[in-house]
Amino acid sequence: MSVSTMESFASRVALVSLNSYQKHLSPRKGFSCPHRLLYGSESCSDYVKDILINHDLKTAIQMAPQRFKSCKIAAQTLQTQKGGGGCIVIPCCIPI
């Protein structure tokens, strides 16, 4: 299998995983993406999916950590605004 074929396969696996997360896990977790809530933009999972579709897996891996950092800050901002609760999204609330 060529490198290009393996990269394409890995990207498809990542997309299927994100779709599955959005369909089966996300609706049951009890909270929404803090970045989406604060800024009214796409969720972090949609953001990563868009990168996978429009670029490649390598770019998604490079860009996702910055988005998760921004999501963590959004969660902290929302928590401050609401005066309680805490984000339990991983990796949004762990140091990156």
TIRO-2110 file (N, C-alpha, C; in Angstrom, 1 decimal):
// TIRO-2110
0.8, -1.2, 0.0, N, 1, A
0.0, 0.0, 0.0, CA, 1, A
0.9, 1.2, 0.0, C, 1, A
0.6, 2.2, -0.9, N, 2, A
1.4, 3.4, -1.0, CA, 2, A
1.1, 4.3, 0.2, C, 2, A
2.0, 5.3, 0.4, N, 3, A
1.9, 6.2, 1.5, CA, 3, A
0.6, 7.1, 1.2, C, 3, A
0.4, 7.5, 0.0, N, 4, A
-0.8, 8.2, -0.3, CA, 4, A
-2.1, 7.5, 0.0, C, 4, A
-2.1, 6.2, -0.3, N, 5, A
-3.3, 5.4, -0.1, CA, 5, A
-3.5, 5.2, 1.4, C, 5, A
-2.4, 5.1, 2.2, N, 6, A
-2.5, 4.9, 3.6, CA, 6, A
-3.0, 6.2, 4.3, C, 6, A
-2.5, 7.4, 3.8, N, 7, A
-3.0, 8.7, 4.3, CA, 7, A
-4.5, 8.9, 4.0, C, 7, A
-4.9, 8.5, 2.8, N, 8, A
-6.3, 8.6, 2.4, CA, 8, A
-7.2, 7.7, 3.3, C, 8, A
-6.7, 6.5, 3.5, N, 9, A
-7.4, 5.6, 4.4, CA, 9, A
-7.5, 6.1, 5.8, C, 9, A
-6.4, 6.7, 6.3, N, 10, A
-6.4, 7.2, 7.7, CA, 10, A
-7.3, 8.4, 7.8, C, 10, A
-7.4, 9.2, 6.8, N, 11, A
-8.3, 10.4, 6.8, CA, 11, A
-9.8, 9.9, 6.8, C, 11, A
-10.0, 8.9, 6.0, N, 12, A
-11.4, 8.3, 6.0, CA, 12, A
-11.8, 7.7, 7.3, C, 12, A
-10.9, 7.0, 8.0, N, 13, A
-11.1, 6.5, 9.3, CA, 13, A
-11.4, 7.6, 10.3, C, 13, A
-10.6, 8.7, 10.2, N, 14, A
-10.8, 9.8, 11.1, CA, 14, A
-12.2, 10.5, 10.9, C, 14, A
-12.6, 10.6, 9.6, N, 15, A
-13.9, 11.2, 9.3, CA, 15, A
-15.0, 10.3, 9.8, C, 15, A
-14.9, 9.0, 9.6, N, 16, A
-15.9, 8.0, 10.1, CA, 16, A
-16.0, 8.1, 11.6, C, 16, A
-14.8, 8.2, 12.3, N, 17, A
-14.8, 8.3, 13.7, CA, 17, A
-15.5, 9.6, 14.2, C, 17, A
-15.2, 10.7, 13.6, N, 18, A
-15.8, 12.0, 14.0, CA, 18, A
-17.4, 11.9, 13.7, C, 18, A
-17.8, 11.3, 12.6, N, 19, A
-19.2, 11.2, 12.3, CA, 19, A
-19.9, 10.4, 13.3, C, 19, A
-19.2, 9.3, 13.7, N, 20, A
-19.8, 8.4, 14.8, CA, 20, A
-19.9, 9.1, 16.1, C, 20, A
-18.8, 9.8, 16.5, N, 21, A
-18.9, 10.6, 17.7, CA, 21, A
-20.0, 11.6, 17.7, C, 21, A
-20.2, 12.3, 16.5, N, 22, A
-21.3, 13.3, 16.5, CA, 22, A
-22.7, 12.7, 16.5, C, 22, A
-22.8, 11.5, 15.9, N, 23, A
-24.1, 10.9, 15.9, CA, 23, A
-24.5, 10.2, 17.2, C, 23, A
-23.5, 9.5, 17.8, N, 24, A
-23.8, 8.6, 18.9, CA, 24, A
-23.4, 9.1, 20.3, C, 24, A
-22.2, 9.8, 20.4, N, 25, A
-21.8, 10.2, 21.7, CA, 25, A
-22.1, 11.7, 22.0, C, 25, A
-21.9, 12.6, 21.1, N, 26, A
-22.1, 14.0, 21.4, CA, 26, A
-23.5, 14.3, 21.8, C, 26, A
-24.5, 13.8, 21.2, N, 27, A
-25.9, 14.1, 21.7, CA, 27, A
-26.2, 13.6, 23.1, C, 27, A
-25.4, 12.7, 23.6, N, 28, A
-25.7, 12.1, 24.9, CA, 28, A
-24.8, 12.6, 26.0, C, 28, A
-23.8, 13.5, 25.7, N, 29, A
-22.8, 13.9, 26.7, CA, 29, A
-23.3, 15.0, 27.6, C, 29, A
-24.4, 15.7, 27.2, N, 30, A
-25.0, 16.7, 28.1, CA, 30, A
-24.5, 18.1, 28.0, C, 30, A
-23.6, 18.4, 27.1, N, 31, A
-23.2, 19.8, 26.8, CA, 31, A
-22.7, 19.9, 25.4, C, 31, A
-22.6, 21.1, 25.0, N, 32, A
-22.1, 21.4, 23.6, CA, 32, A
-20.7, 22.0, 23.6, C, 32, A
-20.1, 22.0, 22.4, N, 33, A
-18.8, 22.5, 22.2, CA, 33, A
-18.7, 24.0, 22.7, C, 33, A
-17.9, 24.2, 23.7, N, 34, A
-17.8, 25.6, 24.2, CA, 34, A
-17.4, 26.6, 23.2, C, 34, A
-16.5, 26.3, 22.2, N, 35, A
-16.1, 27.2, 21.2, CA, 35, A
-17.3, 27.6, 20.3, C, 35, A
-18.2, 26.6, 20.0, N, 36, A
-19.4, 26.8, 19.2, CA, 36, A
-20.3, 27.7, 19.9, C, 36, A
-20.5, 27.4, 21.2, N, 37, A
-21.5, 28.2, 22.0, CA, 37, A
-21.0, 29.6, 22.2, C, 37, A
-19.7, 29.9, 22.4, N, 38, A
-19.3, 31.2, 22.7, CA, 38, A
-19.2, 32.1, 21.4, C, 38, A
-18.7, 31.5, 20.3, N, 39, A
-18.5, 32.2, 19.1, CA, 39, A
-19.5, 32.0, 18.0, C, 39, A
-20.4, 31.1, 18.2, N, 40, A
-21.5, 30.9, 17.2, CA, 40, A
-20.9, 30.3, 15.9, C, 40, A
-19.8, 29.6, 16.0, N, 41, A
-19.2, 29.0, 14.9, CA, 41, A
-19.4, 27.5, 14.9, C, 41, A
-18.7, 26.8, 14.0, N, 42, A
-18.8, 25.4, 14.0, CA, 42, A
-18.2, 24.8, 15.3, C, 42, A
-18.6, 23.6, 15.6, N, 43, A
-18.0, 22.9, 16.7, CA, 43, A
-16.6, 22.4, 16.4, C, 43, A
-15.9, 22.0, 17.4, N, 44, A
-14.5, 21.6, 17.2, CA, 44, A
-14.5, 20.3, 16.3, C, 44, A
-15.4, 19.4, 16.5, N, 45, A
-15.5, 18.2, 15.6, CA, 45, A
-15.8, 18.6, 14.2, C, 45, A
-16.7, 19.6, 14.0, N, 46, A
-16.9, 20.0, 12.6, CA, 46, A
-15.7, 20.7, 12.0, C, 46, A
-15.0, 21.5, 12.8, N, 47, A
-13.8, 22.2, 12.4, CA, 47, A
-12.8, 21.2, 11.9, C, 47, A
-12.6, 20.1, 12.7, N, 48, A
-11.6, 19.1, 12.3, CA, 48, A
-12.1, 18.3, 11.0, C, 48, A
-13.4, 18.0, 11.0, N, 49, A
-13.9, 17.4, 9.8, CA, 49, A
-13.7, 18.2, 8.5, C, 49, A
-13.9, 19.5, 8.6, N, 50, A
-13.7, 20.4, 7.5, CA, 50, A
-12.3, 20.4, 7.0, C, 50, A
-11.3, 20.4, 8.0, N, 51, A
-9.9, 20.3, 7.6, CA, 51, A
-9.6, 19.0, 6.9, C, 51, A
-10.1, 17.9, 7.4, N, 52, A
-9.9, 16.6, 6.8, CA, 52, A
-10.5, 16.5, 5.4, C, 52, A
-11.6, 17.1, 5.2, N, 53, A
-12.3, 17.1, 3.9, CA, 53, A
-11.5, 18.0, 2.9, C, 53, A
-11.2, 19.2, 3.3, N, 54, A
-10.6, 20.2, 2.4, CA, 54, A
-9.1, 20.2, 2.4, C, 54, A
-8.4, 19.5, 3.3, N, 55, A
-7.0, 19.5, 3.3, CA, 55, A
-6.5, 18.0, 3.4, C, 55, A
-5.9, 17.7, 4.5, N, 56, A
-5.5, 16.3, 4.8, CA, 56, A
-5.4, 16.0, 6.2, C, 56, A
-5.0, 14.8, 6.6, N, 57, A
-4.9, 14.4, 8.0, CA, 57, A
-3.8, 15.1, 8.7, C, 57, A
-2.7, 15.3, 8.0, N, 58, A
-1.5, 16.0, 8.6, CA, 58, A
-1.9, 17.4, 9.0, C, 58, A
-2.6, 18.1, 8.1, N, 59, A
-3.0, 19.5, 8.4, CA, 59, A
-4.0, 19.5, 9.6, C, 59, A
-4.9, 18.5, 9.6, N, 60, A
-5.9, 18.4, 10.7, CA, 60, A
-5.1, 18.2, 12.1, C, 60, A
-4.1, 17.3, 12.0, N, 61, A
-3.4, 17.0, 13.3, CA, 61, A
-2.6, 18.3, 13.7, C, 61, A
-2.1, 19.0, 12.7, N, 62, A
-1.3, 20.2, 13.1, CA, 62, A
-2.2, 21.4, 13.6, C, 62, A
-3.5, 21.5, 13.1, N, 63, A
-4.3, 22.6, 13.4, CA, 63, A
-5.3, 22.3, 14.6, C, 63, A
-5.6, 21.1, 14.9, N, 64, A
-6.5, 20.7, 15.9, CA, 64, A
-6.1, 21.2, 17.3, C, 64, A
-4.8, 21.0, 17.7, N, 65, A
-4.4, 21.5, 19.1, CA, 65, A
-4.7, 23.0, 19.3, C, 65, A
-4.4, 23.8, 18.4, N, 66, A
-4.7, 25.2, 18.6, CA, 66, A
-6.2, 25.5, 18.8, C, 66, A
-7.0, 24.7, 18.0, N, 67, A
-8.5, 24.9, 18.2, CA, 67, A
-8.9, 24.4, 19.5, C, 67, A
-8.3, 23.3, 20.0, N, 68, A
-8.7, 22.8, 21.3, CA, 68, A
-8.3, 23.7, 22.4, C, 68, A
-7.1, 24.4, 22.2, N, 69, A
-6.7, 25.4, 23.2, CA, 69, A
-7.7, 26.6, 23.2, C, 69, A
-8.2, 27.0, 22.0, N, 70, A
-9.2, 28.0, 21.9, CA, 70, A
-10.5, 27.6, 22.6, C, 70, A
-10.8, 26.3, 22.4, N, 71, A
-12.0, 25.8, 23.0, CA, 71, A
-11.9, 25.8, 24.5, C, 71, A
-10.7, 25.5, 25.0, N, 72, A
-10.5, 25.5, 26.5, CA, 72, A
-10.7, 26.9, 27.0, C, 72, A
-10.2, 27.9, 26.3, N, 73, A
-10.4, 29.3, 26.8, CA, 73, A
-11.9, 29.7, 26.7, C, 73, A
-12.6, 29.2, 25.6, N, 74, A
-14.0, 29.5, 25.5, CA, 74, A
-14.8, 28.8, 26.7, C, 74, A
-14.4, 27.6, 27.1, N, 75, A
-15.0, 26.9, 28.2, CA, 75, A
-14.8, 27.7, 29.5, C, 75, A
-13.6, 28.2, 29.7, N, 76, A
-13.3, 29.0, 30.9, CA, 76, A
-14.1, 30.3, 30.9, C, 76, A
-14.2, 30.9, 29.7, N, 77, A
-15.0, 32.2, 29.6, CA, 77, A
-16.5, 31.9, 29.9, C, 77, A
-17.0, 30.8, 29.3, N, 78, A
-18.4, 30.5, 29.6, CA, 78, A
-18.7, 30.2, 31.1, C, 78, A
-17.7, 29.5, 31.7, N, 79, A
-17.8, 29.1, 33.1, CA, 79, A
-17.8, 30.4, 33.9, C, 79, A
-17.0, 31.3, 33.6, N, 80, A
-16.9, 32.6, 34.3, CA, 80, A
-18.3, 33.4, 34.1, C, 80, A
-18.8, 33.4, 32.9, N, 81, A
-20.0, 34.1, 32.7, CA, 81, A
-21.2, 33.4, 33.4, C, 81, A
-21.2, 32.1, 33.5, N, 82, A
-22.3, 31.4, 34.2, CA, 82, A
-22.1, 31.3, 35.7, C, 82, A
-20.8, 31.4, 36.1, N, 83, A
-20.5, 31.4, 37.5, CA, 83, A
-20.5, 30.0, 38.1, C, 83, A
-20.2, 29.0, 37.3, N, 84, A
-20.2, 27.6, 37.9, CA, 84, A
-20.0, 26.6, 36.8, C, 84, A
-20.1, 25.4, 37.2, N, 85, A
-19.9, 24.3, 36.2, CA, 85, A
-18.5, 24.2, 35.7, C, 85, A
-18.2, 23.2, 35.0, N, 86, A
-16.9, 23.0, 34.4, CA, 86, A
-17.0, 22.2, 33.2, C, 86, A
-16.1, 22.5, 32.3, N, 87, A
-16.0, 21.7, 31.1, CA, 87, A
-15.3, 20.4, 31.4, C, 87, A
-15.9, 19.3, 30.9, N, 88, A
-15.3, 18.0, 31.1, CA, 88, A
-14.9, 17.4, 29.7, C, 88, A
-14.8, 18.3, 28.7, N, 89, A
-14.4, 17.8, 27.4, CA, 89, A
-12.9, 17.5, 27.3, C, 89, A
-12.6, 16.4, 26.8, N, 90, A
-11.2, 16.1, 26.6, CA, 90, A
-10.9, 16.1, 25.2, C, 90, A
-10.0, 16.9, 24.7, N, 91, A
-8.9, 17.5, 25.4, CA, 91, A
-9.0, 18.9, 25.7, C, 91, A
-10.2, 19.5, 25.7, N, 92, A
-10.4, 20.9, 25.8, CA, 92, A
-9.9, 21.4, 27.2, C, 92, A
-10.1, 20.6, 28.2, N, 93, A
-9.7, 21.1, 29.6, CA, 93, A
-8.4, 20.6, 30.1, C, 93, A
-7.6, 19.9, 29.3, N, 94, A
-6.3, 19.5, 29.7, CA, 94, A
-5.3, 20.3, 29.1, C, 94, A
-4.2, 20.5, 29.8, N, 95, A
-3.1, 21.4, 29.2, CA, 95, A
-2.6, 20.8, 27.9, C, 95, A
-2.4, 21.6, 26.9, N, 96, A
-1.9, 21.2, 25.6, CA, 96, A
-0.6, 22.0, 25.4, C, 96, A
END
